[in-house]
Structure formats: C-alpha cells, structure tokens
Amino acid sequence: MMKAADRLDAINRVVGQTVRWLALLLLAVQFAIVLLRYVFGIGAIWADEIVLYTHASLFMLASGYTLLMDRHVRVDIFYAKWSPRGRALLDLAGHMLLLMPTLAVIAWWSFPAIRNSWAIREGAISVGGLPFSYLLKSLTLAFCLLLAIQGLALILRDLARLTVQRDERQGNA
C-alpha cells in the first residue's frame, strides 16, 4: 500500500514543484502591470488576465501538493490530543466521506460547462483579454484530479497506519 501511495505522492510532488514557479511569474507580471500603468500610463487587459490565469493555475494545480505537504487548513480542536489510531480513523473518514465525494460532485457539476467551453473554444473573459477561457475552466477538473490522487494516497496511508496499529495491538508486529 505504501509503495502505491508513494507513486501517487510523486505525481503531486512533481506538479507542485513545477507550478510553484508560477508565484515568481505572478509577482513579475503584476509588478510590470503596476509599473506600466502608474509610471507610463499604459494598461492592457490581456496582462491583467495573465495575472488571473497564473493565480488560478498556481492555486488549482498546487492544491494536491499542499495536501501532500500537510499545509492545508485544519481546524485542530481535538485532533492533536487524540491517539494515533483516533487520528488515523478521523483522517480516513474525512478523506473518504468528505474529500472524495466533494471532489466527485465538483467534477460532475463542472464537467458540462467545461465540455461546452471546449466545444466552442470559449474566448476572452473581457474584450482584449486572453482567448483561452476554456483552459482556465479546465483547471477545475485538474484540481479535482490532483486532489483525488492525493486523497487516494492519503487513504492508502490511513489504512496502512490502522493495519500496523491493529497488528501491534495484537502482537503481530
């Protein structure tokens, strides 16, 4: 189970380590926009949309990596005080009953709009903007896929933790 989880982790590790460079691009483009607008009086809607696309890409594609690195938001009221078995059970329940169904619903309900957007090669959000709205919308499915991959890896790890803990309690380890 752990080898399969490691392989799944590797997908989000590569994606996360690649898309994190978008933060630098985002900063550079936003700086250039501010400089052009306020120093030279030049504005371009397409440049503003580069910021939008970069920001969306960064956060949507890095979500699985964020979950992998355990940097997601966690409301930790009781969790830290629970036993390792209790934490593993709660994690397993959260991943199976909350994360995975939520991702399935998001993918299911967004797919028709994304399919339609691709069918017409939906253009710019604003006049003068980037003509790739269909790509921007596709990030929703990429988000769902990458988080589902990481969710599956976490489920495998949760099951492995519970199996090891059960074996240790029974004296089989």
C-alpha positions in Angstrom: 0.0 0.0 0.0 2.8 2.4 0.9 4.5 1.9 -2.5 1.3 2.8 -4.3 0.8 5.8 -2.0 4.4 6.9 -2.7 3.8 6.7 -6.5 0.7 8.8 -6.2 2.5 11.3 -4.0 5.2 11.6 -6.7 2.6 13.0 -9.1 1.7 15.9 -6.9 5.3 16.4 -5.8 6.3 16.9 -9.4 3.3 19.1 -10.2 3.8 21.2 -7.0 7.5 21.7 -7.5 6.8 22.8 -11.1 3.9 25.1 -10.6 5.4 26.9 -7.6 7.5 28.8 -10.1 4.2 30.4 -11.2 4.4 32.5 -8.0 7.5 34.2 -9.3 5.9 34.8 -12.7 2.8 36.2 -11.0 4.9 38.6 -9.0 6.9 39.7 -12.1 3.8 40.2 -14.2 1.9 42.1 -11.5 5.0 44.3 -10.9 5.2 45.1 -14.7 1.5 45.9 -14.8 1.8 48.3 -11.9 4.9 49.9 -13.4 3.4 50.3 -16.9 0.1 51.6 -15.6 1.3 54.1 -12.9 4.6 55.2 -14.4 3.9 55.1 -18.1 0.1 55.3 -18.2 -0.2 52.1 -20.2 -2.7 49.4 -19.4 -3.6 46.1 -21.1 -6.4 43.8 -20.2 -4.5 40.8 -21.6 -1.8 41.5 -19.0 -4.4 41.6 -16.2 -5.7 38.3 -17.4 -2.2 36.8 -17.3 -2.3 37.5 -13.6 -5.7 35.9 -13.3 -4.7 32.8 -15.2 -1.4 32.5 -13.4 -3.0 32.9 -10.0 -5.7 30.3 -10.8 -3.2 27.9 -12.2 -0.9 28.2 -9.2 -3.7 27.6 -6.6 -5.7 25.0 -8.5 -2.7 22.9 -9.6 -0.8 23.1 -6.3 -3.8 22.0 -4.2 -2.7 18.3 -4.3 0.8 19.3 -3.4 -0.5 21.4 -0.5 -2.4 18.4 0.8 0.7 16.2 0.3 2.8 18.5 2.4 0.1 18.8 5.1 -0.1 22.6 4.6 -3.8 22.7 4.2 -6.2 24.4 6.7 -7.1 22.1 9.5 -9.4 23.0 12.4 -7.5 21.3 15.2 -9.6 21.4 18.3 -9.4 17.8 19.5 -7.2 16.2 16.8 -3.8 16.8 18.5 -5.0 15.2 21.7 -6.3 12.0 20.1 -4.4 8.8 19.9 -2.6 7.9 16.6 -5.4 5.4 15.9 -8.1 8.0 16.5 -6.3 10.5 14.2 -5.9 7.8 11.5 -9.7 7.0 11.8 -10.6 10.6 11.6 -8.3 11.2 8.7 -9.7 8.1 6.9 -13.3 9.2 7.5 -12.5 12.8 6.3 -10.8 11.6 3.2 -13.4 9.1 2.2 -16.6 10.8 3.4 -15.8 14.5 2.8 -12.8 15.0 0.4 -13.6 12.3 -2.3 -17.3 12.9 -2.5 -16.9 16.7 -2.7 -14.4 16.3 -5.5 -16.7 14.0 -7.3 -19.6 16.5 -7.0 -17.4 19.4 -8.2 -16.1 17.4 -11.2 -19.6 16.1 -12.1 -21.3 19.5 -12.0 -18.5 21.4 -13.7 -17.8 19.0 -16.5 -20.7 20.1 -18.7 -19.7 23.7 -18.6 -16.1 22.8 -19.3 -17.1 20.5 -22.2 -19.2 23.3 -23.7 -16.4 25.8 -23.2 -14.0 23.5 -25.1 -16.6 22.8 -27.8 -16.8 26.5 -28.7 -13.2 27.3 -27.8 -14.6 29.9 -25.4 -12.7 33.1 -25.8 -11.6 36.0 -23.7 -13.3 36.9 -20.4 -13.0 40.6 -21.2 -12.7 42.4 -24.5 -9.0 42.5 -25.3 -8.3 39.6 -23.0 -6.7 36.2 -23.5 -8.7 33.9 -25.8 -8.3 30.8 -23.6 -11.3 30.7 -21.2 -11.7 27.0 -21.9 -8.2 26.4 -20.5 -8.9 28.4 -17.4 -12.1 26.5 -16.8 -10.3 23.2 -17.3 -8.3 23.9 -14.2 -11.3 22.8 -12.2 -11.0 19.3 -13.5 -7.3 19.3 -13.0 -7.9 20.5 -9.4 -10.3 17.6 -8.8 -8.0 15.1 -10.3 -4.9 16.1 -8.5 -6.7 16.3 -5.1 -8.3 12.9 -5.8 -4.9 11.4 -6.5 -3.6 12.8 -3.2 -6.7 11.8 -1.4 -6.3 8.2 -2.6 -2.7 8.3 -1.4 -3.8 9.5 2.0 -6.5 6.9 2.2 -3.9 4.2 1.5 -1.6 5.7 4.2 -4.5 5.8 6.7 -5.4 2.2 6.0 -1.7 1.2 6.4 -1.5 3.1 9.7 -4.6 1.4 11.0 -3.4 -2.0 9.9 0.0 -1.6 11.5 -1.6 -0.3 14.7 -4.0 -3.3 14.8 -1.1 -5.7 14.3 0.9 -4.0 17.0 -2.1 -4.3 19.4 -2.4 -8.0 18.6 1.3 -8.6 19.0 1.9 -9.5 15.3 4.4 -6.7 14.5 
